[in-house]
Amino acid sequence: MNAFIFPGQGAQVVGMSKDFYDAIPECKAVIDEADEVLDFDLKAILYEENELINKTEYTQAAMLAAEVCMLKAVELKGIKADITAGLSLGEYASLVAAKAIPFADAMRLVRKRGIYMESEVPAGKGGMAAVISLGADKIEEICDKITKDTGKVVSPANYNCPGQIVVSGYKESVQVAIPLFTEAGALKAVELNVSGPFHSSMLKGAGDKLGAELANVTFSDPIIPYINNINAEVVSSAESIKDTLERQVYNPVRWQQSMEKMIEMGVDTFYEIGPGKTLAGFMKRIDRSRKVISVNSLEGLETIHTEA
């Protein structure tokens, strides 16, 4: 079985998808369509040196456009997926891949999502940290105690793979938690250079605003199933999509559990479609026996023959 998987915010880089855009008319059409939908110069953000690509309100739309551009090239090569998933923002690309939402609607939603997430919490108030080689139970216990003692939340935000969990919340709570994780046996606990406390309850307001936007969008039943982030469940109808996308903004992403579900279903080949190789790195920690083909350049895609 084949799966298409899509990375989330943090993997972005200036120039992502440019080779696809230049070489394949159908890929160029994807970026052109996205550019028409958006209220900023997408091609300048994607393809010209700038700092805005790392600003959440622009990052998310740029990432989705680049991923769907690369997806188009994969589809044109005749590679098909039996199931799909995306990490956080990448979930929107998986919904496009599953034909559950028109691309233009996904672009509009992600643009709003980025704005709401960027503006919900004042700069410097929230933070995140990566915790390496400490069990989930211990991380959750430490987070719960700090949240209870201070009244300022810190909680797991991403269950990425065995030995890597990211926590999120009030900056001071994250900073209090870091030495406690180390004392509890973590190999490393480091604060991340991010603009907000993503996937924490501090973003509930952003989720509510996104929910109002989602109410105006029509989703279709996916033509292939996808696995959602918040409970790692297989979704084959449109019924639950709006609710889970709204809650995804302020609930943890269960990526490890999502990949374990795919493996349990028989997926043996994963196509990571998007910049970087983050998801391939996670898979090495989840199950080294599974093949991950990273599609982040046209040159790399052209080398894929028998795998398809």
Secondary structure, 3 states (H helix, E strand, C coil): CEEEEECCCCCCCCCCCHHHHHHCHHHHHHHHHHHHHCCCCHHHHHHCCCCHHHCHHHHHHHHHHHHHHHHHHHHHCCCCCCEEEECCCHHHHHHHHCCCCCHHHHHHHHHHHHHHHHHHCCCCCEEEEEEECCCHHHHHHHHHHHHHHHCCCEEEEEEEECCEEEEEEEHHHHHHHHHHHHHCCCCEEEECCCCCCCCCHHHHHHHHHHHHHHCCCCCCCCCCCEECCCCCCEECCCCCHHHHHHHHCCCCECHHHHHHHHHHHCCCEEEEECCCCHHHHHHHHHCCCCEEEEECCHHHHHCCCCCC
